[in-house]
Amino acid sequence: MTGPAPRRFALHRDLDVSGVSGTGIVAYGVEFPDGTCATRWNAARAQTCCWTSIDDVVHVHGHGGATRLVWIDPPPGRVTAPPSSGP
């Protein structure tokens, strides 16, 4: 059985409103084909969390736009060409 692959993302914090996580990439995550997500914090005391949807991840950790969700992988069905090796 084949289907769409999970899609990776990062949570990039531009402003640390809590004073705890810092700025930059604070977590990595994956969105599974059924919409369920998992995040793993990029910290000394990392935590892994499961979420019902990507909207829930952004709602809880977006801090009103202070943290951006940045997709690492292209959308399902969109294939990117491998880098060119020259002429």
C-alpha positions as CSV (number, residue, x, y, z in Angstrom):
1,M,0.0,0.0,0.0
2,T,1.4,3.4,-1.0
3,G,0.1,6.9,-0.3
4,P,1.4,10.3,0.4
5,A,4.4,10.5,2.6
6,P,4.5,12.5,5.9
7,R,5.5,16.1,5.4
8,R,8.2,17.7,7.7
9,F,8.1,21.2,9.1
10,A,10.0,23.4,11.5
11,L,8.7,26.0,14.0
12,H,10.7,29.1,13.6
13,R,10.4,31.6,16.4
14,D,11.1,35.2,15.5
15,L,10.2,36.6,18.9
16,D,10.3,34.7,22.2
17,V,7.3,36.0,24.0
18,S,7.6,33.5,26.9
19,G,11.4,34.1,27.5
20,V,11.9,30.3,27.6
21,S,12.5,28.9,24.1
22,G,14.7,31.5,22.5
23,T,14.5,32.4,18.8
24,G,15.2,30.5,15.6
25,I,14.1,26.9,15.1
26,V,12.5,25.8,18.4
27,A,10.9,22.5,17.2
28,Y,10.7,20.1,14.3
29,G,7.5,18.3,13.3
30,V,5.8,16.0,10.9
31,E,2.3,16.1,9.4
32,F,1.0,12.6,8.6
33,P,-1.3,12.0,5.6
34,D,-4.4,11.8,8.0
35,G,-3.6,15.3,9.3
36,T,-2.3,14.2,12.7
37,C,1.0,15.9,13.6
38,A,3.9,15.3,16.0
39,T,6.4,17.9,17.2
40,R,9.8,17.5,18.8
41,W,11.3,20.4,20.7
42,N,14.8,21.5,19.8
43,A,16.0,21.9,23.4
44,A,18.1,20.2,26.1
45,R,14.9,18.9,27.7
46,A,13.1,18.0,24.5
47,Q,9.5,17.0,24.5
48,T,7.5,15.1,21.8
49,C,3.9,16.0,21.4
50,C,1.1,14.7,19.2
51,W,-1.6,17.0,17.8
52,T,-4.9,16.4,16.0
53,S,-4.0,18.9,13.2
54,I,-1.5,21.4,12.0
55,D,-4.0,24.2,12.9
56,D,-3.7,23.0,16.6
57,V,0.1,23.2,16.5
58,V,0.0,26.8,15.1
59,H,-2.8,27.8,17.5
60,V,-0.9,26.7,20.6
61,H,2.7,27.6,19.5
62,G,2.2,30.4,17.0
63,H,2.0,33.1,19.7
64,G,0.1,35.4,17.4
65,G,2.6,35.3,14.6
66,A,5.8,35.3,16.7
67,T,6.4,31.7,15.6
68,R,6.1,30.6,12.0
69,L,5.5,27.2,10.6
70,V,8.1,26.6,7.8
71,W,7.5,23.6,5.6
72,I,10.7,21.5,4.9
73,D,9.1,19.2,2.3
74,P,7.0,20.3,-0.7
75,P,3.2,19.7,-0.7
76,P,2.0,16.2,-1.4
77,G,2.0,15.4,-5.2
78,R,4.5,18.1,-5.9
79,V,7.9,16.7,-6.8
80,T,11.0,18.9,-6.8
81,A,13.7,18.3,-9.3
82,P,17.1,17.1,-7.9
83,P,19.9,19.7,-8.0
84,S,21.7,20.0,-11.3
85,S,25.1,18.5,-11.4
86,G,26.3,20.9,-14.2
87,P,26.1,21.1,-18.0
